[in-house]
Amino acid sequence: MIRHRSSSSFTPPGLARLRTGSRPLLRPFLRSFSRPLGLASWTLACAAAVFTAIGVAPAPALAQNGASSQALERRVKAAFLYKFLGYAEFPAGAFADPGAPVTIGVIGSDEMAAELSRVVAGRNVGGRPVVVRQLREGEAGNPVHLLFVAGSDSARAGRVLKSSPPALLPVTECELGLQQGSVINFRIVDERVRFDVSLDSAERNNVKLSSRLLTVANRVVKGNS
C-alpha cells in the first residue's frame, strides 16, 4: 500500500522551492528548534518563512545555482534529520542508561556531518543530548540511533547500510533508498525536499514512527508496493 499526501495538506519545512534568495529566511527556520513545537506548527512556520522569501525576492531555480542550492538543501535535510528523532520511538534497549545520548551517524558527507553538528548543538531529544558521529564506509563501530547515508547511488547505499554499524533509523537520499533497507528516504520533487517512509523497515528495526511524521511524508509505503 502506498499513501500519498494530497496537495491541500500543509507544507513541511523545505517543501517550499529551494531558492538561493531565501537563505536569510532560514534563520527563523533554524531558530524554531529553540522551543518545543508540534510538527504541524513547526512546519507551517518554516514554510511560511521560505514562501515569504520567494515572494519578496525571487531567485533563480535550484538547477541554475548548484553550489548555493546544494548548501540550502543540506540545511533543510539536516533540520529534518534532527526533527525525525523527536517523532521516532526507539526500543527500550536502545540506550545504555538514562543519560545516554541520541547518536546520529553520517556516512559520505563531511559537510552534512558539520551541518548536523551545528543544528544539534545545545539541543536534546527526550531530555537526552544529541551526538553526531562522522563515519567512514565499512568502518566498524557502536550502533547509532539514526544513520544518514549521503549520495544518490542506490547500490552503494545498500552496501553501506549492510556494512555500517547497526542503525535503528537509517535514512538515505537515493532513488531506491527504501528498497535498500532505509526507513526514510529523501527525494527532491519539483525542486522541493520531500521524504518517503517504509513502515516495513521501521517495523523490522523495532522503531515506532509518530502518525504526525507520517502525515507530512510524501509517501508512506507498506508491503511490496
HELIX and SHEET records of a PDB file:
HELIX    1   1 THR A   20  LEU A   25  5                                   6    
HELIX    2   2 LEU A   26  ARG A   31  1                                   6    
HELIX    3   3 SER A   32  SER A   34  5                                   3    
HELIX    4   4 LEU A   39  VAL A   56  1                                  18    
HELIX    5   5 LEU A   62  GLN A   64  5                                   3    
HELIX    6   6 GLY A   66  GLY A   86  1                                  21    
HELIX    7   7 ALA A   92  ALA A   94  5                                   3    
HELIX    8   8 ASP A  110  VAL A  120  1                                  11    
HELIX    9   9 SER A  154  SER A  163  1                                  10    
HELIX   10  10 LEU A  199  ARG A  204  1                                   6    
HELIX   11  11 SER A  211  THR A  215  1                                   5    
SHEET    1   A 9 ILE A   2  HIS A   4  0                                        
SHEET    2   A 9 ARG A 219  VAL A 221 -1                                        
SHEET    3   A 9 ARG A 192  SER A 198  1                                        
SHEET    4   A 9 ILE A 184  VAL A 189 -1                                        
SHEET    5   A 9 ALA A 167  THR A 172  1                                        
SHEET    6   A 9 VAL A 144  VAL A 149  1                                        
SHEET    7   A 9 VAL A 102  ILE A 107  1                                        
SHEET    8   A 9 ARG A 128  LEU A 135  1                                        
SHEET    9   A 9 ASN A 124  VAL A 125 -1                                        
SHEET    1   B 2 ALA A  88  GLU A  89  0                                        
SHEET    2   B 2 LYS A 208  LEU A 209 -1                                        
END                                                                             
